[in-house]
Amino acid sequence: MMKINSFLKIFDRELIEILALNAAGIAFLLVHFYAYSVEKALLVSPVISVSVFLGLIGVAQLLSKAFDLIEKGSSLLRS
């Protein structure tokens, strides 16, 4: 839970919403123009929106782990 809270502190909630809505809008347009189907586009766009949000959380966790490893390595070099 701490990782998600730190993620939300790093990125504004508005930025996350904008990214998720843009991803949903882009997915809607791509599916609509490719498949010529509004129904398919309406089904796919929320999935893309959620996957972008979860992807951002995953990237934040990976960066957090990487920075923890760098911090541990630098503390070992100091001692």
A tleap script that builds the chain and sets N, CA, C and O, in Angstrom:
source leaprc.protein.ff14SB
mol = sequence {
  NMET MET LYS ILE ASN SER PHE LEU LYS ILE
  PHE ASP ARG GLU LEU ILE GLU ILE LEU ALA
  LEU ASN ALA ALA GLY ILE ALA PHE LEU LEU
  VAL HIE PHE TYR ALA TYR SER VAL GLU LYS
  ALA LEU LEU VAL SER PRO VAL ILE SER VAL
  SER VAL PHE LEU GLY LEU ILE GLY VAL ALA
  GLN LEU LEU SER LYS ALA PHE ASP LEU ILE
  GLU LYS GLY SER SER LEU LEU ARG CSER
}
set mol.1.N position { 0.825 -1.198 0.000 }
set mol.1.CA position { 0.000 0.000 0.000 }
set mol.1.C position { 0.864 1.256 0.000 }
set mol.1.O position { 0.479 2.288 -0.549 }
set mol.2.N position { 2.036 1.153 0.622 }
set mol.2.CA position { 2.933 2.303 0.659 }
set mol.2.C position { 3.392 2.679 -0.742 }
set mol.2.O position { 3.554 3.861 -1.046 }
set mol.3.N position { 3.603 1.677 -1.602 }
set mol.3.CA position { 4.063 1.953 -2.960 }
set mol.3.C position { 2.996 2.714 -3.739 }
set mol.3.O position { 3.317 3.636 -4.489 }
set mol.4.N position { 1.742 2.339 -3.568 }
set mol.4.CA position { 0.667 3.027 -4.278 }
set mol.4.C position { 0.524 4.452 -3.757 }
set mol.4.O position { 0.287 5.376 -4.535 }
set mol.5.N position { 0.666 4.635 -2.457 }
set mol.5.CA position { 0.575 5.989 -1.897 }
set mol.5.C position { 1.717 6.863 -2.388 }
set mol.5.O position { 1.513 8.038 -2.694 }
set mol.6.N position { 2.929 6.295 -2.467 }
set mol.6.CA position { 4.051 7.080 -2.977 }
set mol.6.C position { 3.859 7.387 -4.456 }
set mol.6.O position { 4.264 8.447 -4.934 }
set mol.7.N position { 3.238 6.451 -5.185 }
set mol.7.CA position { 2.939 6.702 -6.597 }
set mol.7.C position { 1.971 7.870 -6.735 }
set mol.7.O position { 2.153 8.738 -7.589 }
set mol.8.N position { 0.950 7.888 -5.900 }
set mol.8.CA position { -0.030 8.961 -5.979 }
set mol.8.C position { 0.555 10.289 -5.520 }
set mol.8.O position { 0.081 11.346 -5.938 }
set mol.9.N position { 1.583 10.254 -4.662 }
set mol.9.CA position { 2.234 11.495 -4.272 }
set mol.9.C position { 3.114 12.025 -5.394 }
set mol.9.O position { 3.218 13.236 -5.589 }
set mol.10.N position { 3.756 11.108 -6.139 }
set mol.10.CA position { 4.633 11.536 -7.224 }
set mol.10.C position { 3.820 12.155 -8.354 }
set mol.10.O position { 4.144 13.239 -8.839 }
set mol.11.N position { 2.778 11.472 -8.763 }
set mol.11.CA position { 1.943 11.943 -9.860 }
set mol.11.C position { 0.648 12.517 -9.292 }
set mol.11.O position { 0.051 11.945 -8.380 }
set mol.12.N position { 0.236 13.620 -9.827 }
set mol.12.CA position { -1.054 14.186 -9.421 }
set mol.12.C position { -2.178 13.271 -9.876 }
set mol.12.O position { -2.063 12.585 -10.891 }
set mol.13.N position { -3.247 13.268 -9.126 }
set mol.13.CA position { -4.403 12.459 -9.529 }
set mol.13.C position { -4.981 12.951 -10.849 }
set mol.13.O position { -5.494 12.162 -11.642 }
set mol.14.N position { -4.895 14.251 -11.079 }
set mol.14.CA position { -5.418 14.791 -12.330 }
set mol.14.C position { -4.611 14.278 -13.512 }
set mol.14.O position { -5.175 13.965 -14.561 }
set mol.15.N position { -3.292 14.190 -13.350 }
set mol.15.CA position { -2.445 13.679 -14.422 }
set mol.15.C position { -2.769 12.222 -14.719 }
set mol.15.O position { -2.807 11.819 -15.881 }
set mol.16.N position { -3.001 11.435 -13.680 }
set mol.16.CA position { -3.349 10.030 -13.869 }
set mol.16.C position { -4.680 9.916 -14.598 }
set mol.16.O position { -4.824 9.096 -15.505 }
set mol.17.N position { -5.649 10.730 -14.207 }
set mol.17.CA position { -6.949 10.701 -14.875 }
set mol.17.C position { -6.830 11.118 -16.330 }
set mol.17.O position { -7.461 10.520 -17.202 }
set mol.18.N position { -6.028 12.137 -16.598 }
set mol.18.CA position { -5.850 12.587 -17.978 }
set mol.18.C position { -5.209 11.491 -18.816 }
set mol.18.O position { -5.647 11.235 -19.937 }
set mol.19.N position { -4.169 10.836 -18.283 }
set mol.19.CA position { -3.520 9.757 -19.026 }
set mol.19.C position { -4.471 8.601 -19.285 }
set mol.19.O position { -4.506 8.060 -20.390 }
set mol.20.N position { -5.239 8.219 -18.279 }
set mol.20.CA position { -6.167 7.102 -18.444 }
set mol.20.C position { -7.274 7.451 -19.428 }
set mol.20.O position { -7.646 6.623 -20.260 }
set mol.21.N position { -7.803 8.661 -19.342 }
set mol.21.CA position { -8.868 9.055 -20.274 }
set mol.21.C position { -8.345 9.210 -21.694 }
set mol.21.O position { -9.042 8.871 -22.650 }
set mol.22.N position { -7.127 9.718 -21.845 }
set mol.22.CA position { -6.545 9.811 -23.178 }
set mol.22.C position { -6.326 8.432 -23.771 }
set mol.22.O position { -6.578 8.216 -24.957 }
set mol.23.N position { -5.858 7.497 -22.955 }
set mol.23.CA position { -5.664 6.131 -23.444 }
set mol.23.C position { -6.993 5.511 -23.845 }
set mol.23.O position { -7.079 4.814 -24.856 }
set mol.24.N position { -8.024 5.762 -23.055 }
set mol.24.CA position { -9.348 5.233 -23.397 }
set mol.24.C position { -9.873 5.871 -24.677 }
set mol.24.O position { -10.457 5.185 -25.516 }
set mol.25.N position { -9.674 7.157 -24.831 }
set mol.25.CA position { -10.123 7.838 -26.046 }
set mol.25.C position { -9.390 7.363 -27.283 }
set mol.25.O position { -10.002 7.153 -28.330 }
set mol.26.N position { -8.078 7.192 -27.169 }
set mol.26.CA position { -7.296 6.696 -28.295 }
set mol.26.C position { -7.708 5.276 -28.647 }
set mol.26.O position { -7.850 4.943 -29.823 }
set mol.27.N position { -7.901 4.440 -27.639 }
set mol.27.CA position { -8.339 3.064 -27.899 }
set mol.27.C position { -9.708 3.048 -28.559 }
set mol.27.O position { -9.946 2.261 -29.476 }
set mol.28.N position { -10.611 3.910 -28.102 }
set mol.28.CA position { -11.944 3.982 -28.709 }
set mol.28.C position { -11.842 4.342 -30.186 }
set mol.28.O position { -12.471 3.703 -31.030 }
set mol.29.N position { -11.047 5.370 -30.498 }
set mol.29.CA position { -10.933 5.794 -31.891 }
set mol.29.C position { -10.271 4.734 -32.760 }
set mol.29.O position { -10.710 4.491 -33.884 }
set mol.30.N position { -9.210 4.095 -32.246 }
set mol.30.CA position { -8.536 3.061 -33.031 }
set mol.30.C position { -9.458 1.894 -33.331 }
set mol.30.O position { -9.539 1.440 -34.472 }
set mol.31.N position { -10.152 1.408 -32.318 }
set mol.31.CA position { -11.045 0.267 -32.536 }
set mol.31.C position { -12.226 0.670 -33.411 }
set mol.31.O position { -12.664 -0.108 -34.259 }
set mol.32.N position { -12.740 1.871 -33.213 }
set mol.32.CA position { -13.887 2.325 -34.007 }
set mol.32.C position { -13.521 2.424 -35.488 }
set mol.32.O position { -14.281 1.975 -36.346 }
set mol.33.N position { -12.364 3.009 -35.789 }
set mol.33.CA position { -11.990 3.175 -37.194 }
set mol.33.C position { -11.480 1.877 -37.811 }
set mol.33.O position { -11.642 1.658 -39.011 }
set mol.34.N position { -10.863 1.013 -37.001 }
set mol.34.CA position { -10.343 -0.243 -37.540 }
set mol.34.C position { -11.460 -1.258 -37.742 }
set mol.34.O position { -11.519 -1.901 -38.790 }
set mol.35.N position { -12.329 -1.412 -36.780 }
set mol.35.CA position { -13.362 -2.450 -36.834 }
set mol.35.C position { -14.719 -1.907 -37.273 }
set mol.35.O position { -15.647 -2.683 -37.504 }
set mol.36.N position { -14.849 -0.587 -37.391 }
set mol.36.CA position { -16.119 0.041 -37.756 }
set mol.36.C position { -17.248 -0.385 -36.825 }
set mol.36.O position { -18.384 -0.587 -37.255 }
set mol.37.N position { -16.921 -0.516 -35.555 }
set mol.37.CA position { -17.918 -0.975 -34.597 }
set mol.37.C position { -17.812 -0.158 -33.317 }
set mol.37.O position { -16.772 -0.152 -32.658 }
set mol.38.N position { -18.882 0.523 -32.975 }
set mol.38.CA position { -18.901 1.309 -31.746 }
set mol.38.C position { -18.983 0.388 -30.536 }
set mol.38.O position { -18.427 0.701 -29.484 }
set mol.39.N position { -19.670 -0.745 -30.671 }
set mol.39.CA position { -19.824 -1.669 -29.541 }
set mol.39.C position { -18.473 -2.232 -29.110 }
set mol.39.O position { -18.172 -2.296 -27.918 }
set mol.40.N position { -17.661 -2.639 -30.083 }
set mol.40.CA position { -16.332 -3.155 -29.745 }
set mol.40.C position { -15.479 -2.061 -29.118 }
set mol.40.O position { -14.738 -2.309 -28.167 }
set mol.41.N position { -15.586 -0.859 -29.651 }
set mol.41.CA position { -14.803 0.252 -29.121 }
set mol.41.C position { -15.204 0.579 -27.691 }
set mol.41.O position { -14.350 0.899 -26.865 }
set mol.42.N position { -16.494 0.502 -27.393 }
set mol.42.CA position { -16.947 0.770 -26.025 }
set mol.42.C position { -16.509 -0.316 -25.058 }
set mol.42.O position { -16.344 -0.051 -23.867 }
set mol.43.N position { -16.318 -1.531 -25.548 }
set mol.43.CA position { -15.845 -2.609 -24.683 }
set mol.43.C position { -14.343 -2.530 -24.444 }
set mol.43.O position { -13.872 -2.862 -23.356 }
set mol.44.N position { -13.594 -2.098 -25.441 }
set mol.44.CA position { -12.135 -2.107 -25.344 }
set mol.44.C position { -11.597 -0.892 -24.596 }
set mol.44.O position { -10.610 -1.018 -23.870 }
set mol.45.N position { -12.206 0.266 -24.746 }
set mol.45.CA position { -11.630 1.487 -24.178 }
set mol.45.C position { -11.510 1.474 -22.653 }
set mol.45.O position { -10.496 1.963 -22.153 }
set mol.46.N position { -12.468 0.951 -21.872 }
set mol.46.CA position { -12.240 0.898 -20.422 }
set mol.46.C position { -11.119 -0.059 -20.028 }
set mol.46.O position { -10.405 0.180 -19.055 }
set mol.47.N position { -10.967 -1.133 -20.780 }
set mol.47.CA position { -9.889 -2.086 -20.494 }
set mol.47.C position { -8.534 -1.421 -20.699 }
set mol.47.O position { -7.621 -1.603 -19.894 }
set mol.48.N position { -8.404 -0.655 -21.768 }
set mol.48.CA position { -7.156 0.059 -22.030 }
set mol.48.C position { -6.906 1.101 -20.946 }
set mol.48.O position { -5.771 1.271 -20.502 }
set mol.49.N position { -7.939 1.789 -20.523 }
set mol.49.CA position { -7.801 2.804 -19.481 }
set mol.49.C position { -7.291 2.196 -18.177 }
set mol.49.O position { -6.385 2.743 -17.548 }
set mol.50.N position { -7.864 1.079 -17.775 }
set mol.50.CA position { -7.436 0.409 -16.536 }
set mol.50.C position { -6.025 -0.137 -16.684 }
set mol.50.O position { -5.234 -0.067 -15.743 }
set mol.51.N position { -5.699 -0.680 -17.854 }
set mol.51.CA position { -4.357 -1.236 -18.036 }
set mol.51.C position { -3.294 -0.146 -18.013 }
set mol.51.O position { -2.190 -0.379 -17.521 }
set mol.52.N position { -3.602 1.038 -18.534 }
set mol.52.CA position { -2.651 2.151 -18.450 }
set mol.52.C position { -2.449 2.557 -16.995 }
set mol.52.O position { -1.316 2.797 -16.576 }
set mol.53.N position { -3.518 2.638 -16.223 }
set mol.53.CA position { -3.410 3.002 -14.813 }
set mol.53.C position { -2.578 1.975 -14.047 }
set mol.53.O position { -1.691 2.343 -13.277 }
set mol.54.N position { -2.863 0.687 -14.259 }
set mol.54.CA position { -2.098 -0.355 -13.571 }
set mol.54.C position { -0.652 -0.392 -14.056 }
set mol.54.O position { 0.256 -0.699 -13.284 }
set mol.55.N position { -0.439 -0.081 -15.322 }
set mol.55.CA position { 0.920 -0.008 -15.842 }
set mol.55.C position { 1.718 1.103 -15.187 }
set mol.55.O position { 2.900 0.928 -14.892 }
set mol.56.N position { 1.087 2.244 -14.957 }
set mol.56.CA position { 1.771 3.342 -14.272 }
set mol.56.C position { 2.126 2.964 -12.839 }
set mol.56.O position { 3.197 3.323 -12.348 }
set mol.57.N position { 1.242 2.248 -12.173 }
set mol.57.CA position { 1.544 1.783 -10.818 }
set mol.57.C position { 2.706 0.794 -10.853 }
set mol.57.O position { 3.585 0.840 -9.993 }
set mol.58.N position { 2.714 -0.093 -11.835 }
set mol.58.CA position { 3.813 -1.048 -11.972 }
set mol.58.C position { 5.144 -0.363 -12.223 }
set mol.58.O position { 6.159 -0.750 -11.643 }
set mol.59.N position { 5.152 0.647 -13.077 }
set mol.59.CA position { 6.383 1.393 -13.345 }
set mol.59.C position { 6.858 2.098 -12.082 }
set mol.59.O position { 8.058 2.126 -11.806 }
set mol.60.N position { 5.940 2.663 -11.315 }
set mol.60.CA position { 6.316 3.334 -10.068 }
set mol.60.C position { 6.924 2.346 -9.079 }
set mol.60.O position { 7.880 2.684 -8.382 }
set mol.61.N position { 6.385 1.131 -9.006 }
set mol.61.CA position { 6.941 0.131 -8.097 }
set mol.61.C position { 8.323 -0.320 -8.558 }
set mol.61.O position { 9.222 -0.497 -7.735 }
set mol.62.N position { 8.501 -0.508 -9.866 }
set mol.62.CA position { 9.818 -0.892 -10.375 }
set mol.62.C position { 10.853 0.190 -10.107 }
set mol.62.O position { 11.980 -0.110 -9.712 }
set mol.63.N position { 10.478 1.439 -10.317 }
set mol.63.CA position { 11.404 2.535 -10.034 }
set mol.63.C position { 11.728 2.615 -8.552 }
set mol.63.O position { 12.867 2.897 -8.178 }
set mol.64.N position { 10.744 2.372 -7.714 }
set mol.64.CA position { 10.970 2.395 -6.273 }
set mol.64.C position { 11.951 1.303 -5.859 }
set mol.64.O position { 12.849 1.546 -5.054 }
set mol.65.N position { 11.782 0.100 -6.408 }
set mol.65.CA position { 12.709 -0.990 -6.091 }
set mol.65.C position { 14.106 -0.694 -6.612 }
set mol.65.O position { 15.097 -0.983 -5.941 }
set mol.66.N position { 14.188 -0.115 -7.812 }
set mol.66.CA position { 15.494 0.219 -8.372 }
set mol.66.C position { 16.202 1.261 -7.512 }
set mol.66.O position { 17.399 1.139 -7.252 }
set mol.67.N position { 15.476 2.276 -7.071 }
set mol.67.CA position { 16.088 3.297 -6.226 }
set mol.67.C position { 16.472 2.736 -4.859 }
set mol.67.O position { 17.468 3.164 -4.277 }
set mol.68.N position { 15.697 1.784 -4.338 }
set mol.68.CA position { 16.072 1.130 -3.083 }
set mol.68.C position { 17.381 0.367 -3.237 }
set mol.68.O position { 18.244 0.420 -2.360 }
set mol.69.N position { 17.529 -0.345 -4.360 }
set mol.69.CA position { 18.773 -1.083 -4.601 }
set mol.69.C position { 19.956 -0.138 -4.760 }
set mol.69.O position { 21.042 -0.413 -4.250 }
set mol.70.N position { 19.755 0.962 -5.456 }
set mol.70.CA position { 20.830 1.947 -5.620 }
set mol.70.C position { 21.201 2.547 -4.273 }
set mol.70.O position { 22.380 2.751 -3.982 }
set mol.71.N position { 20.200 2.829 -3.456 }
set mol.71.CA position { 20.457 3.404 -2.131 }
set mol.71.C position { 21.215 2.420 -1.245 }
set mol.71.O position { 22.137 2.810 -0.528 }
set mol.72.N position { 20.825 1.133 -1.293 }
set mol.72.CA position { 21.536 0.121 -0.505 }
set mol.72.C position { 22.967 -0.031 -0.985 }
set mol.72.O position { 23.884 -0.181 -0.178 }
set mol.73.N position { 23.163 0.008 -2.311 }
set mol.73.CA position { 24.513 -0.107 -2.857 }
set mol.73.C position { 25.388 1.067 -2.468 }
set mol.73.O position { 26.562 0.885 -2.146 }
set mol.74.N position { 24.838 2.257 -2.493 }
set mol.74.CA position { 25.632 3.430 -2.123 }
set mol.74.C position { 25.935 3.443 -0.628 }
set mol.74.O position { 26.991 3.922 -0.216 }
set mol.75.N position { 25.016 2.920 0.190 }
set mol.75.CA position { 25.295 2.868 1.630 }
set mol.75.C position { 26.356 1.817 1.934 }
set mol.75.O position { 27.134 1.988 2.872 }
set mol.76.N position { 26.405 0.732 1.161 }
set mol.76.CA position { 27.458 -0.267 1.349 }
set mol.76.C position { 28.814 0.281 0.937 }
set mol.76.O position { 29.828 -0.049 1.553 }
set mol.77.N position { 28.845 1.111 -0.092 }
set mol.77.CA position { 30.109 1.692 -0.533 }
set mol.77.C position { 30.629 2.714 0.470 }
set mol.77.O position { 31.842 2.887 0.595 }
set mol.78.N position { 29.752 3.383 1.173 }
set mol.78.CA position { 30.164 4.390 2.151 }
set mol.78.C position { 30.790 3.757 3.384 }
set mol.78.O position { 31.694 4.331 3.992 }
set mol.79.N position { 30.308 2.568 3.755 }
set mol.79.CA position { 30.815 1.965 4.995 }
set mol.79.C position { 32.014 1.086 4.777 }
set mol.79.O position { 32.543 0.515 5.731 }
savepdb mol mol.pdb
quit
